[in-house]
Each structure stands twice: as structure tokens, then as C-alpha cells.
Amino acid sequence: MAEEITISNVFSKNIYKTHLKNHKSINKKIKPLVEYFVKAKPGSVAATTDVEGNTNFTDLNDAKDNLHLDKDYDDLFKPLCKHINSFLKVKGYNLDKFDAHFTKAWATYTTQNQHIASHKHTASHFSCVYYVHNEDMGNVRFEEELAAQTGLFIPPTDQYIKEWNQFNFASYIFPVKTGDFVIFPSILLHQTETNLKPDPRISISGDIILTMKKGVSTEHCLPHPDMWRIT
């Protein structure tokens, strides 16, 4: 049976979601790996291992955001890469000219009464998240960036909106569970709901950049890294 894929339109942005059919075998292997180096962070905000001080893998000043290069995670990243290419094809990109690169991939560890605060990723075209363990432990919420709007507009709040519907919402709760994989534009503001369960919610997130393929010249897009020179 093929994996079901849905693409939602939120604030004029496309969000791709699928459920990995072999997620149980993948998670059985990688969940202990994540639990080996990540630790619970005190306070209400979850631990994310791309931030210094959130892991005990080597030194607390180090961050761990290169899971996409770790061979122990290949069973996960191989299907994720296939889904990323499927998403780009749906978007209509000419994959004869573009390469998609994972630039970062890290783990998040959300214990009871913790959440991930609202943010967006500023160094990538697309971002993604795979849920290693999420059994009713909180969904992801996408938000419209109202602070960036200029000119006359009516704030979408309960003060002014009598009935919420698909035409006026300012945030969208995206349901997720163990084995789900979600891709979204990095520019979208997002956060997670608070985990109210005693077990930690575990996920692996990543950032994706599109460059031209080797040898393809471009005026508007990023050249392939082979064409870059460090100064």
C-alpha cells in the first residue's frame, strides 16, 4: 500500500504531510540513539539539540545538528529525501536543474508541560519534522505573521471576528502523530502545543536549501556549493 500524502494550503503556503509506513522499524532503531545524547531541559521550553547546551553527547557547549550525515539515521533520511523530492515535483520545480540539500537536522525533546515557542527558520527554503514519538503529546501550530503587515488591516482576534472560518483564521493547528513527516516553507511561523503527557515527545527536524545542480548557471537562484569559494 502506498503512503498517503496530503498537501494543505495555509496562509497561501503549501504544507506536505505523509505517514511513513515503516515508521515502527525506523523508530525502534533511532529512538534509543536520540535518547542517548539528548537530555530534558528545565523549564517550559523544550530541548532542541541544535542549540548549545541542550545535549550531553560530548561537551555541553556543543550542538548536534548534523543527524542527516550520521549513518545511523540513514533508514530515516532515505525515505525523507524521497518525500522531499515528491513535494518539489508537486510544486512544479524542474528537478533536472535543482538539487535539494539537507543543511541541518536535529532532535527535539519535549517533556511534560513543555512546548516549542513560536519561531521561523531564516537560513533555508523549506523545513521539515518527523515524529519519532508523539501519542497525543501536542500538535504543530502554524501562524500568520501579522507583525510584518503594513497598511490598513483588521487584526484577526476575538475582539473583531464573530465567527472563525477558513477565510479569516490567523493560526492553524496541524494534527501530527508518531510516524508523520511534515514539510513546510521555512518562512512560516510555527510552534508546538504543550505536551501534557508524562512521556516526552521526540521529533527530528531539518532545514532544506535548493541550489542549482552542478554546472547549471543561474541568475536568480543559488549556484551549487561546488561553485562557492571561501574568503
C-alpha positions as a Markdown table, in Angstrom:
| # | Residue | x | y | z |
|---|---|---|---|---|
| 1 | Met | 0.0 | 0.0 | 0.0 |
| 2 | Ala | 1.4 | 3.4 | -1.0 |
| 3 | Glu | 1.9 | 6.0 | 1.7 |
| 4 | Glu | -0.9 | 8.6 | 1.8 |
| 5 | Ile | 0.1 | 12.1 | 1.1 |
| 6 | Thr | -1.9 | 15.3 | 1.8 |
| 7 | Ile | -1.0 | 18.9 | 0.8 |
| 8 | Ser | -2.7 | 21.7 | 2.7 |
| 9 | Asn | -2.9 | 25.3 | 1.8 |
| 10 | Val | -2.2 | 27.5 | 4.9 |
| 11 | Phe | -1.8 | 31.3 | 4.5 |
| 12 | Ser | -1.2 | 30.7 | 0.8 |
| 13 | Lys | 1.7 | 28.3 | 1.6 |
| 14 | Asn | 1.8 | 24.6 | 0.9 |
| 15 | Ile | 2.3 | 22.1 | 3.7 |
| 16 | Tyr | 3.1 | 18.4 | 2.8 |
| 17 | Lys | 2.3 | 15.6 | 5.1 |
| 18 | Thr | 2.7 | 11.8 | 4.9 |
| 19 | His | 2.9 | 8.9 | 7.3 |
| 20 | Leu | 5.9 | 6.6 | 6.9 |
| 21 | Lys | 4.6 | 3.0 | 6.5 |
| 22 | Asn | 7.7 | 1.5 | 8.1 |
| 23 | His | 8.0 | 4.0 | 10.9 |
| 24 | Lys | 7.9 | 1.3 | 13.6 |
| 25 | Ser | 11.1 | -0.3 | 12.5 |
| 26 | Ile | 12.7 | 3.1 | 11.9 |
| 27 | Asn | 11.8 | 4.4 | 15.3 |
| 28 | Lys | 12.9 | 1.2 | 17.1 |
| 29 | Lys | 16.4 | 1.9 | 15.8 |
| 30 | Ile | 16.6 | 5.7 | 16.1 |
| 31 | Lys | 14.7 | 6.4 | 19.3 |
| 32 | Pro | 17.4 | 4.9 | 21.6 |
| 33 | Leu | 20.0 | 6.9 | 19.6 |
| 34 | Val | 18.2 | 10.2 | 20.3 |
| 35 | Glu | 17.7 | 9.3 | 23.9 |
| 36 | Tyr | 21.4 | 8.6 | 24.3 |
| 37 | Phe | 22.5 | 12.2 | 23.6 |
| 38 | Val | 19.6 | 14.4 | 24.4 |
| 39 | Lys | 18.5 | 15.3 | 27.9 |
| 40 | Ala | 15.5 | 17.0 | 29.3 |
| 41 | Lys | 15.8 | 20.8 | 29.6 |
| 42 | Pro | 14.5 | 22.5 | 32.8 |
| 43 | Gly | 11.7 | 25.0 | 32.3 |
| 44 | Ser | 8.7 | 25.3 | 29.9 |
| 45 | Val | 10.6 | 25.3 | 26.6 |
| 46 | Ala | 11.7 | 22.0 | 25.0 |
| 47 | Ala | 15.3 | 21.0 | 24.4 |
| 48 | Thr | 16.4 | 21.3 | 20.8 |
| 49 | Thr | 19.8 | 19.9 | 20.1 |
| 50 | Asp | 20.8 | 22.5 | 17.5 |
| 51 | Val | 21.1 | 24.9 | 20.4 |
| 52 | Glu | 24.3 | 24.9 | 22.5 |
| 53 | Gly | 23.9 | 23.4 | 25.9 |
| 54 | Asn | 21.0 | 21.1 | 25.2 |
| 55 | Thr | 22.9 | 17.9 | 24.8 |
| 56 | Asn | 25.2 | 15.8 | 26.9 |
| 57 | Phe | 26.7 | 13.9 | 23.9 |
| 58 | Thr | 30.2 | 15.4 | 24.2 |
| 59 | Asp | 30.5 | 18.8 | 25.8 |
| 60 | Leu | 27.6 | 21.0 | 26.9 |
| 61 | Asn | 28.9 | 23.8 | 24.7 |
| 62 | Asp | 28.4 | 21.7 | 21.6 |
| 63 | Ala | 25.3 | 21.5 | 19.5 |
| 64 | Lys | 24.3 | 18.4 | 17.5 |
| 65 | Asp | 22.5 | 19.4 | 14.2 |
| 66 | Asn | 24.1 | 17.0 | 11.7 |
| 67 | Leu | 21.9 | 13.9 | 12.1 |
| 68 | His | 21.4 | 13.9 | 8.3 |
| 69 | Leu | 25.1 | 13.0 | 8.0 |
| 70 | Asp | 25.0 | 10.3 | 10.6 |
| 71 | Lys | 24.9 | 6.8 | 9.0 |
| 72 | Asp | 22.9 | 5.5 | 12.0 |
| 73 | Tyr | 20.0 | 7.6 | 10.8 |
| 74 | Asp | 20.1 | 6.5 | 7.1 |
| 75 | Asp | 17.0 | 4.4 | 7.5 |
| 76 | Leu | 15.1 | 7.5 | 8.3 |
| 77 | Phe | 16.7 | 10.0 | 5.9 |
| 78 | Lys | 16.4 | 7.8 | 2.8 |
| 79 | Pro | 12.6 | 7.9 | 2.8 |
| 80 | Leu | 12.5 | 11.5 | 3.9 |
| 81 | Cys | 14.6 | 12.5 | 0.9 |
| 82 | Lys | 12.2 | 10.7 | -1.4 |
| 83 | His | 9.3 | 12.6 | 0.1 |
| 84 | Ile | 11.1 | 15.9 | -0.2 |
| 85 | Asn | 11.6 | 15.2 | -4.0 |
| 86 | Ser | 8.0 | 14.3 | -4.3 |
| 87 | Phe | 7.0 | 17.6 | -2.7 |
| 88 | Leu | 9.2 | 19.6 | -5.0 |
| 89 | Lys | 7.7 | 17.8 | -8.0 |
| 90 | Val | 4.2 | 18.7 | -6.9 |
| 91 | Lys | 5.4 | 22.3 | -6.5 |
| 92 | Gly | 6.5 | 22.1 | -10.2 |
| 93 | Tyr | 10.2 | 22.6 | -9.7 |
| 94 | Asn | 12.4 | 21.4 | -12.6 |
| 95 | Leu | 14.5 | 18.8 | -10.8 |
| 96 | Asp | 16.8 | 18.5 | -13.8 |
| 97 | Lys | 18.1 | 21.8 | -12.7 |
| 98 | Phe | 17.8 | 21.8 | -8.9 |
| 99 | Asp | 19.3 | 19.8 | -6.1 |
| 100 | Ala | 17.7 | 19.8 | -2.6 |
| 101 | His | 20.2 | 19.8 | 0.3 |
| 102 | Phe | 19.7 | 18.9 | 3.9 |
| 103 | Thr | 21.8 | 21.6 | 5.7 |
| 104 | Lys | 20.8 | 20.8 | 9.3 |
| 105 | Ala | 19.0 | 18.1 | 11.1 |
| 106 | Trp | 18.5 | 18.0 | 14.9 |
| 107 | Ala | 16.4 | 16.4 | 17.6 |
| 108 | Thr | 13.7 | 17.9 | 19.8 |
| 109 | Tyr | 12.8 | 16.5 | 23.2 |
| 110 | Thr | 9.6 | 17.9 | 24.8 |
| 111 | Thr | 8.8 | 16.7 | 28.3 |
| 112 | Gln | 5.6 | 17.2 | 30.2 |
| 113 | Asn | 4.3 | 20.8 | 30.3 |
| 114 | Gln | 6.9 | 21.9 | 27.7 |
| 115 | His | 6.4 | 23.3 | 24.3 |
| 116 | Ile | 8.5 | 24.9 | 21.4 |
| 117 | Ala | 7.9 | 28.6 | 21.2 |
| 118 | Ser | 6.8 | 30.4 | 18.0 |
| 119 | His | 9.6 | 30.9 | 15.5 |
| 120 | Lys | 10.6 | 30.6 | 11.9 |
| 121 | His | 13.8 | 29.4 | 10.1 |
| 122 | Thr | 15.8 | 32.1 | 8.4 |
| 123 | Ala | 18.5 | 30.1 | 6.7 |
| 124 | Ser | 16.6 | 27.7 | 4.4 |
| 125 | His | 13.8 | 27.4 | 1.8 |
| 126 | Phe | 11.9 | 24.6 | 3.4 |
| 127 | Ser | 11.9 | 22.9 | 6.9 |
| 128 | Cys | 10.6 | 19.6 | 7.9 |
| 129 | Val | 9.8 | 17.5 | 11.0 |
| 130 | Tyr | 9.5 | 13.7 | 11.6 |
| 131 | Tyr | 7.8 | 12.5 | 14.7 |
| 132 | Val | 9.7 | 9.7 | 16.4 |
| 133 | His | 7.3 | 9.6 | 19.4 |
| 134 | Asn | 4.0 | 11.6 | 19.6 |
| 135 | Glu | 1.0 | 9.9 | 21.1 |
| 136 | Asp | -1.4 | 12.8 | 21.7 |
| 137 | Met | 1.5 | 14.9 | 23.0 |
| 138 | Gly | 0.7 | 18.1 | 21.1 |
| 139 | Asn | 0.3 | 19.2 | 17.5 |
| 140 | Val | 2.2 | 21.8 | 15.5 |
| 141 | Arg | 0.6 | 25.3 | 15.0 |
| 142 | Phe | 1.2 | 27.5 | 12.0 |
| 143 | Glu | 0.6 | 31.2 | 12.4 |
| 144 | Glu | 0.1 | 34.2 | 10.1 |
| 145 | Glu | 2.8 | 36.8 | 10.7 |
| 146 | Leu | 0.7 | 39.8 | 11.5 |
| 147 | Ala | 3.6 | 41.9 | 12.8 |
| 148 | Ala | 5.0 | 42.1 | 9.2 |
| 149 | Gln | 1.9 | 43.5 | 7.7 |
| 150 | Thr | 1.7 | 47.2 | 6.8 |
| 151 | Gly | -1.1 | 49.5 | 5.9 |
| 152 | Leu | -4.7 | 49.2 | 6.9 |
| 153 | Phe | -5.9 | 45.7 | 8.1 |
| 154 | Ile | -8.3 | 44.4 | 10.8 |
| 155 | Pro | -6.4 | 42.2 | 13.3 |
| 156 | Pro | -7.9 | 38.7 | 13.3 |
| 157 | Thr | -8.8 | 38.5 | 17.0 |
| 158 | Asp | -11.9 | 37.6 | 19.0 |
| 159 | Gln | -12.5 | 41.3 | 19.5 |
| 160 | Tyr | -13.3 | 41.7 | 15.8 |
| 161 | Ile | -14.1 | 38.3 | 14.5 |
| 162 | Lys | -17.6 | 36.9 | 15.4 |
| 163 | Glu | -17.2 | 33.5 | 13.7 |
| 164 | Trp | -13.9 | 31.8 | 12.8 |
| 165 | Asn | -13.8 | 30.1 | 9.4 |
| 166 | Gln | -11.3 | 29.2 | 6.6 |
| 167 | Phe | -11.3 | 32.8 | 5.3 |
| 168 | Asn | -10.2 | 34.6 | 8.5 |
| 169 | Phe | -8.1 | 32.3 | 10.7 |
| 170 | Ala | -4.8 | 33.6 | 11.9 |
| 171 | Ser | -3.4 | 30.3 | 13.2 |
| 172 | Tyr | -3.8 | 26.7 | 12.1 |
| 173 | Ile | -3.4 | 23.6 | 14.3 |
| 174 | Phe | -1.9 | 20.8 | 12.2 |
| 175 | Pro | -2.5 | 17.4 | 13.7 |
| 176 | Val | 0.5 | 15.1 | 14.0 |
| 177 | Lys | 1.4 | 11.7 | 15.5 |
| 178 | Thr | 4.2 | 9.1 | 15.6 |
| 179 | Gly | 5.5 | 8.3 | 12.1 |
| 180 | Asp | 4.2 | 11.5 | 10.5 |
| 181 | Phe | 6.5 | 13.6 | 8.3 |
| 182 | Val | 5.7 | 17.2 | 7.5 |
| 183 | Ile | 7.4 | 19.7 | 5.1 |
| 184 | Phe | 6.6 | 23.4 | 5.1 |
| 185 | Pro | 8.1 | 26.7 | 3.9 |
| 186 | Ser | 10.7 | 27.9 | 6.4 |
| 187 | Ile | 9.2 | 31.4 | 6.3 |
| 188 | Leu | 6.1 | 30.1 | 8.1 |
| 189 | Leu | 5.9 | 31.0 | 11.8 |
| 190 | His | 5.2 | 27.8 | 13.8 |
| 191 | Gln | 5.2 | 26.5 | 17.3 |
| 192 | Thr | 4.1 | 23.3 | 19.2 |
| 193 | Glu | 1.3 | 22.7 | 21.6 |
| 194 | Thr | 2.3 | 21.9 | 25.2 |
| 195 | Asn | 2.9 | 18.2 | 25.9 |
| 196 | Leu | 0.5 | 17.3 | 28.7 |
| 197 | Lys | 1.6 | 13.6 | 28.8 |
| 198 | Pro | 4.3 | 12.2 | 31.1 |
| 199 | Asp | 6.2 | 10.7 | 28.2 |
| 200 | Pro | 8.5 | 13.0 | 26.1 |
| 201 | Arg | 7.5 | 14.0 | 22.6 |
| 202 | Ile | 10.5 | 13.3 | 20.4 |
| 203 | Ser | 11.0 | 14.6 | 16.8 |
| 204 | Ile | 13.7 | 15.2 | 14.3 |
| 205 | Ser | 13.6 | 18.4 | 12.4 |
| 206 | Gly | 15.6 | 19.6 | 9.4 |
| 207 | Asp | 16.3 | 22.5 | 7.1 |
| 208 | Ile | 16.4 | 22.2 | 3.3 |
| 209 | Ile | 18.0 | 24.5 | 0.7 |
| 210 | Leu | 17.6 | 24.4 | -3.1 |
| 211 | Thr | 20.6 | 25.1 | -5.3 |
| 212 | Met | 21.2 | 24.6 | -9.0 |
| 213 | Lys | 22.8 | 21.3 | -10.0 |
| 214 | Lys | 26.5 | 21.1 | -10.7 |
| 215 | Gly | 27.3 | 23.0 | -13.9 |
| 216 | Val | 23.9 | 24.8 | -14.2 |
| 217 | Ser | 24.4 | 28.6 | -14.3 |
| 218 | Thr | 21.7 | 30.8 | -12.7 |
| 219 | Glu | 20.9 | 34.5 | -12.4 |
| 220 | His | 18.3 | 34.2 | -9.7 |
| 221 | Cys | 18.9 | 31.1 | -7.6 |
| 222 | Leu | 21.8 | 29.7 | -5.5 |
| 223 | Pro | 24.6 | 28.1 | -7.5 |
| 224 | His | 25.7 | 24.6 | -6.5 |
| 225 | Pro | 28.1 | 24.7 | -3.5 |
| 226 | Asp | 30.9 | 23.3 | -5.7 |
| 227 | Met | 30.9 | 26.8 | -7.3 |
| 228 | Trp | 31.4 | 28.6 | -3.9 |
| 229 | Arg | 34.7 | 29.9 | -2.7 |
| 230 | Ile | 35.5 | 30.6 | 1.0 |
| 231 | Thr | 37.1 | 34.0 | 1.5 |
